[in-house]
Amino acid sequence: MGGTVKKRRRRLGVVFLLVALTMLVVGQTLLRDRFSKTAFALYWLCCFAFTFLAILVALLDAIAVRRNSRREHRAFLEETLREIASRQKTAANPKSKSPDSSRDEGAF
């Protein structure tokens, strides 16, 4: 589920960014002198809104990446600590040796 949410969030960010970029190029080239003052203001307000939405989605994605990174780091740390504790128990309890290790001890 995490992968599909991440893909959807990133695609949405790309769409917002492409719409804003397209509006910027079209507004500066084709529509430069064709708008009334009100239409001009509304057009650029929409362009800024799409830019803001792209930034917002990028920030949300950064927060999600940070959250996932912390979760994975915590899980890795817990797993490592469990492994260390398990090795210490094994080293402290010599009776729990594997069958192969008893065969190696009597070889000399």
SVG drawing of the C-alpha trace seen along z (x, -y; Angstrom):
<svg xmlns="http://www.w3.org/2000/svg" viewBox="-11 -46 56 82">
<polyline fill="none" stroke="black" stroke-width="0.4" points="0.0,0.0 2.9,-2.4 4.2,-2.1 1.0,-3.1 0.5,-6.0 4.0,-7.2 3.5,-6.8 0.2,-8.7 1.7,-11.5 4.7,-11.9 2.6,-11.7 0.3,-14.4 3.3,-16.6 4.7,-16.1 1.2,-17.0 1.0,-20.1 4.5,-21.1 3.9,-20.4 0.6,-22.4 2.4,-25.4 5.3,-25.2 3.0,-25.0 1.0,-27.9 4.2,-29.9 5.4,-29.3 2.0,-29.8 1.4,-32.9 4.7,-34.5 4.6,-33.6 1.1,-33.1 -1.1,-35.0 1.1,-37.8 -0.9,-40.8 -4.3,-39.1 -5.7,-39.3 -7.6,-42.0 -6.2,-43.1 -8.7,-40.9 -8.1,-37.8 -4.3,-38.5 -4.5,-38.5 -6.7,-35.3 -4.5,-33.5 -1.3,-34.1 -3.1,-33.4 -4.0,-30.0 -0.3,-29.5 0.9,-30.4 -1.7,-28.1 -0.4,-25.1 3.1,-26.0 2.1,-26.2 0.3,-22.8 3.5,-21.3 5.5,-22.6 3.0,-21.4 3.0,-17.9 6.8,-17.9 6.8,-18.8 4.3,-16.1 6.5,-13.6 9.6,-14.7 7.7,-14.3 6.6,-10.8 10.1,-9.8 11.5,-11.0 8.8,-9.1 9.5,-5.9 13.2,-6.3 12.8,-6.7 10.6,-3.7 13.1,-1.5 16.0,-2.8 14.2,-2.0 13.3,1.5 16.9,2.2 18.2,1.0 15.7,3.2 16.6,6.2 20.3,5.6 19.9,5.3 17.9,8.5 20.6,10.3 23.3,9.0 21.3,10.1 20.8,13.5 24.5,13.9 25.3,12.9 22.9,15.5 24.5,18.1 28.0,17.1 27.1,17.1 25.4,20.6 28.0,23.1 25.6,26.0 23.6,24.8 26.4,25.5 25.5,27.0 26.2,30.7 28.9,29.8 31.0,27.8 31.3,30.8 32.8,32.9 35.4,30.2 36.5,30.0 37.6,33.6 39.7,33.6 42.9,32.5"/>
</svg>
